[in-house]
Amino acid sequence: MSRILIDLPEAQVEALAMLVEMEHRPRAAVIRDAIEAYISQRRKELGNDVFGLWKGKKIDGLEYQKELRSEW
């Protein structure tokens, strides 16, 4: 596991402290969960969930690409 030093505005530090107290969890665990949620959300927004989209297709992806480009 790596350590990362970040600067947070005082308002975020206070909000984080409230969450830590309410959830009775370590601050690092709350921050890790928040980062994981952010990464997961961004992956969906960026379309990383499309890998393997052609897996069930009966046509080769390269052949499909060549066919489309032949129309140009």
C-alpha positions in Angstrom: 0.0 0.0 0.0 1.3 3.5 -0.8 1.0 6.7 1.1 -0.1 9.9 -0.5 0.1 13.4 1.0 -2.8 15.7 0.1 -4.0 19.1 1.1 -7.7 19.5 2.0 -9.6 22.7 2.7 -10.6 23.0 6.4 -14.3 22.4 5.6 -13.5 19.0 4.0 -11.3 18.0 7.0 -14.2 18.9 9.3 -16.7 17.0 7.2 -14.4 14.0 7.1 -13.9 14.1 10.9 -17.7 14.0 11.3 -18.0 11.0 9.1 -15.2 9.2 10.9 -16.9 9.8 14.2 -20.3 8.8 13.0 -19.2 5.6 11.3 -16.6 4.7 14.0 -14.1 3.9 11.3 -10.5 5.0 10.6 -10.1 8.2 8.6 -7.9 6.3 6.0 -10.6 3.7 5.5 -13.2 6.4 4.8 -10.9 8.2 2.4 -10.1 4.9 0.6 -13.8 4.1 0.2 -14.4 7.6 -1.2 -11.6 7.3 -3.7 -12.9 3.9 -4.8 -16.4 5.2 -5.3 -15.0 8.1 -7.4 -12.9 5.8 -9.5 -15.8 3.5 -10.1 -18.1 6.3 -11.1 -15.5 7.8 -13.5 -14.9 4.5 -15.2 -18.6 4.2 -16.0 -18.7 7.8 -17.2 -15.6 7.3 -19.4 -16.9 4.1 -20.9 -14.5 1.6 -19.5 -17.3 -0.8 -19.2 -17.3 -1.4 -23.0 -14.3 -3.8 -23.0 -15.4 -7.1 -24.5 -18.3 -5.6 -26.3 -17.4 -7.4 -29.5 -16.9 -10.8 -27.8 -20.2 -12.2 -28.9 -20.1 -10.8 -32.5 -19.7 -13.2 -35.4 -17.7 -10.7 -37.5 -14.0 -9.9 -36.9 -13.5 -6.4 -35.6 -10.7 -5.6 -38.1 -12.8 -6.9 -41.0 -15.7 -4.7 -39.8 -13.4 -1.7 -39.6 -12.1 -2.3 -43.2 -15.6 -2.6 -44.5 -16.7 0.7 -42.9 -13.6 2.4 -44.2 -14.1 1.1 -47.8 -17.3 3.3 -47.9 -15.1 6.4 -47.6 
